[in-house]
Amino acid sequence: MIDTQEKLAAFLPVMKSAAWLAIDTEADSLHAYPEKVCLIQISTTAGDRLVDPLADMDINPFLDALVGRELIFHAADYDLRLLKKHHDFTPTEIFDTMLAARLLGEKQFGLGALVEKFLGIKLDKGPQKADWAQRPLTPRMIDYARNDTKHLKTLEEKLRAELTAKNRLAWHQESCARLIAESSVPPVIDPDDVWRIKGSTFLESPALAVLRELWHWRETEAVAASRPPFFVLSHETMIALAVAVSEAQPFEPLIPPRMHPRRREHLLAAIRAAQAVPPEQFPEKIRHRSQRPTEAEFKRFCELERTRNRHAQELQIDPTLIAPKSVLGNLARDWEQHAPDLMNWQRELLS
């Protein structure tokens, strides 16, 4: 485990001279709120190492040594967003083995399935839901973490060869570049949308006013306790409370009986605040109005869908990799406006 500045300094020359670098991260999203990067796994020609970003050391030199190199990831999206959010790191170039497998038409594209199929190695599923912020890590956690990057280079070589043979390597490179670009953009948080949890679309405005207060209360509690929000109160209970309070029905039986008295009192205060909101300040119920396509637009949509499905069948890949139906609908309405949003290889197939 690299957990001191001295160990990190000694490892940097190994990184800088390595012919390739395979990377993965572990976070504590099931145990803390907000989550944080708890571990960075890295494999090179010199072996597998674990870097501890929670240790009392500056990991910026480590991140700087990654810049300008092609990094091998599996399912990079979450890792890239974590590294950008918590360490302001964006890689220059990546090879995503999961994305490569999908572009090759693999139906099972989890790391374990790919390593077993292409390398004949069966990985231990390991402690996937472990608390990665705990120290010291158990031997099993260490083995599991190392395995996340240990075989990525060999797997990458196999997948790259197949992509090249099928003339899809450029597709993968463009898709990885798009993934880097999208993960480097901070998400736009709409204050009138962030609290609208699953099930809220069925609520009327009075219940939405209660739900909004409950959501903000739950966020405060989750941050204070450093626990994921669903540990504080489930979505289902929040929806049920919002309906009961807005309809002046008994709601206290819906509160979990083991809730701490202090937390319960804060919850009741949030409910009282919601009850005091005047009707003119109730949130509006969002009504999604789908624009009915014209006959010509529907015809174009069907033509695009047939073209997409034909290519997907010939290539033996998931049709949604070329374009999901929502994108086909946009293209059918206005090709000139929405075609530039496609990647080159997607646009060529649909054209």
N, C-alpha and C positions, 0 to 999 in steps of 0.2 A: 504494500500500500504506500503510495506516494503522498505523505501527509505533512511534510516539512519543506521549508524553502530549500534546504540543502539537498534533500532527495530530488526535488523538482529540478534544481540546477544541474544535478548529475545526469538526469534523464533527458534534458533538452538536446544535447548533442546526438543522442540516440535517435530522437525524433527527426532532427534536421538532416541526418544522414540516411534515414530509412527510405527504401525504394517505394514503400506504400504505407498507408495508415488506415486502420479500420477503427471506427468509433461507435460508441453507444452510450446512453445515459440511463440512470435510474433516478426516479423522483419519489416523493412521498405523498402523492395526491390522494391516496386512500387513508392517510393518517394525519395530515396537516392541512391548514388552510391559511393563506394561499400556499400552494405547493412550492418546493424548491428543488434544485438539482442537488442530489445527495451523493452521486457517484458518477464518474466518467471512466468508462472502460476504453482502453486503447491497445490495439495489437499492432506489432511491427515485425520485421524480420527477426528482431531480437527477442520476441516473445510477447506475453500478455501482461499488462500492468493495469492497476487501478489507481485513479487519481481522486483524492478526497477534497472536493470543493468546500466542505464544511470545516476543514481544518484551518488553523490559524496561519494561513499563508496566502500569498498573492498568486492566483492562477493565471493572471494575464499573460505572463511569459509563455505559459503552456498554450493558451489560445492563439497568441501571436505566431507560434511555431506551426500552427495548423493552416495559416493563411497562405494562399498561393499553391496549395496542394489539392489533389483530388482525394477526397475522403470517402471511404467505403462505409455505408450505413445499410441497415435493414429497416424498412419502414421509417424513413427519415423525418417525416412530417412533424411528429410530436417532439422529437429530439431537437430539430431546428428551431421550433417555436420556443421550447424551453431555454435553449442557449441564447436565443435572441432576447427573450424577455428578461432573463436573470443575469446574463453576462454580456449582452449587446454584441454577441458574436454571430456573424454570418459567413459561411464558408464560401470559397471561390468556386469550387467545383465538387460535385459528389457523384458517386455511383450507388444507386439505391437497388439492392438486390431484390426487394419485394416488387418494386416497380418493374424491374427487368423480367421477373418471373411472370407477372401479369401480362406484359407485352408479348411474352412467348406463349401465352395461353394456358399457363399452369392454373389449375383449379384450386389446389392447396398451396398457398403461397406464404404460410407462416414459416418462420425461420426453422423450426424443428422439422417440418415436413420437407422443406427444400434440402436441408443438410442430410436428411435420411435418404431422399431420392437421389440426389446428385453425388453425395459423398459416401453414402452407406454408413453413416454415423447416427446413432440414436441418442438424442440429447435428453437429459433429465429435465422434466418440466420445471422442477425447482420451486423455490419460494417466490412465485410471481407477485403475491400480495403482501410480501414482507414489508416491514417498516425499514426503509433503506437509510433512514436518518439515525438508526441505532448504531452505537459503537460499543464494543468492537463488533464487526460483522461475524456471523457464524461461518465455519468452514464451508457449509453447504451454500450459503449466500455467495461466498467468494467464488466457489466453483461455478455456480450458475452465472454470475456476472462475467467471469472470464469467458465462458462459452458463448456469450452473446457476440463477441468479436473474434474469438479464436479461429473460426472457420470461414470468416467472411471473405478473405482474400482468395482462398481456393474456390469458394462458391462463385465469387465475382468472375474468376477466370472462366469457369464453365459457362456461366450465363452470358458473358461477353462474347464468347466464341459462338454460342447459338444465336445471339442477336446479330452478329456479323454475318453468319451463314444465311440468315433469313432477311438480311438487308433492313434490320430494324434498329441498328445501333444508333443511327441519327435520331430516330424517334425517341429512344431512351434518353439521349443527351439533351434533346430539346425539352423533354418532360422533366428531367432533373433540374434544368435551368429554370423552368417555370415554377417548380416546387421551391427552389431557393428564393426566387423573387416573391412568391406569395407568402412564404413563412417569414420574410424579413419585414413585412408591412404590419405594424401593430393593428390589432382588431379595432374597428370603430364601435364604440359602445354607445348605444342609444338609450338615454336614461328612461325613456318611455317604453322601452321594449325589453330591457334587461331583466325585469322582474316578471315578465309574462312566461311563466313556467308551463310545462306540459299539462294540458287540461284547462288552461285559463281561457282558451278561445270559446269555451261553452258558457262562461260566466257573464252575467249582466254587469252593468257599470257599478252598482252599489257593492257587489261582491268583489269587483276588481279593485275598488278603493280599499277594501279590507286586505286583499291579497298583497297590494303594493306595500302597505304598512308592515304586514307580516314578513314580506321578503326582506325589507330593509332591517327589520329587527333580527331576522335570522342571520343576515350577513354580519351584523355587528357582533352577535353572539359567536359565530363561527370564527371570526378573526380573533376575538378576545380569547377563545378557548384553543385556537389553533387546531380546529377540528373541521373536517369537511361539512358543509351545510346539511347534508342529509342525515348526519349524526345528531344535529340539533333538532330538526323537525323534517319529516318526509314531505315530498311534494303532495302526496295524496292527503295527508292530514291538513296541510295548508289550504288546499282546495276545499276540503270539507268544512274547515273552520270559516273560510271566507263566505261560503254559502250560508252556514248556520247563523253567523253574526249578521249578515246583510238581511236575512229573513226573520230576524229577532227570535230565532229558535235557541233552545239550550245548547250551548257550545262547550261548556266546561267538561262534560264527559268525553269530549274529543281530545282533550289535552292529555298527553301521556302521563299516567299516574306517578311515574318515577322521576318526573322532571324536577330538578332542583328548585327549591322555593324561590331563590333569588331570580332564576331564569323564568320561572312561572310568573312572578310579579312583573318582570319586564315584558313578558308576552301579553299579559293583561293590560299593561299600560299601552302597548302598541294597538291592541284592539280598541281601547277607549279613544285613542287618537284617531283611529279609522272611523269610529262612530261619530266623531266630531267634525269630520270633513263635510262641508256643505255640498249639496248635489251638483252645483255648478263647477265644482272642482273634481268631480268623479272622472276617472279615466274613461276614454271612449272605447267602446267595444270595436275591435278591428274587424272589419268585414272585407274579406278578400274577394274582390270582384274580378272574376276571370273574364277576360275579353274573348268573346265568342269569335272564333276565326271565321273569316269569309270563306266562301266556297273555293276561291282560288288559293287562299292560304292553306286550307285543309288539304287541297290537292298537292300543294308543294310539300307540306309536312309528310304526307304519305309517300311521296316520291323520295324525299330525303331518308325516311325511315327504311324504305326498301333498299336504297343504296347502302345505307349504314349496315343493315342486317346482312346483306349479301357479302359485303367486305368482311364483316365480323365472322361469318361462317367460313369464308375462304381462308381467313387468317387464323381461325380457331381461337379468337379472343373474345372477351366480354364486350358486347356492343357499346356499353356505356363508356368504355375507354375511348371510343371514337367520339361519341357525344351522347349525353343523356337526353331523354325526351324533352325536358325543359329547354335545352339548348336548341334542339331541332325545331321547337315551336318558335323560338326567337328568330331563327334563321328563316323559317317559312314566312314570318311576318316581314322581315327586312334583312335580306342577305347582306347587303352592302354595309349596314350598320353593325351587324353582329359577327360576320365572318372574320374580321380582324382579331376577335377575341379567341379564335381557335388557334391551336398550334399549327405549324405548316403542314405536318403530316396528316393531321385531322382534316384540315381544309382540302388537301389534295384528294383524300379518299372520298369526301363528301361532294367534291366538285365533279 
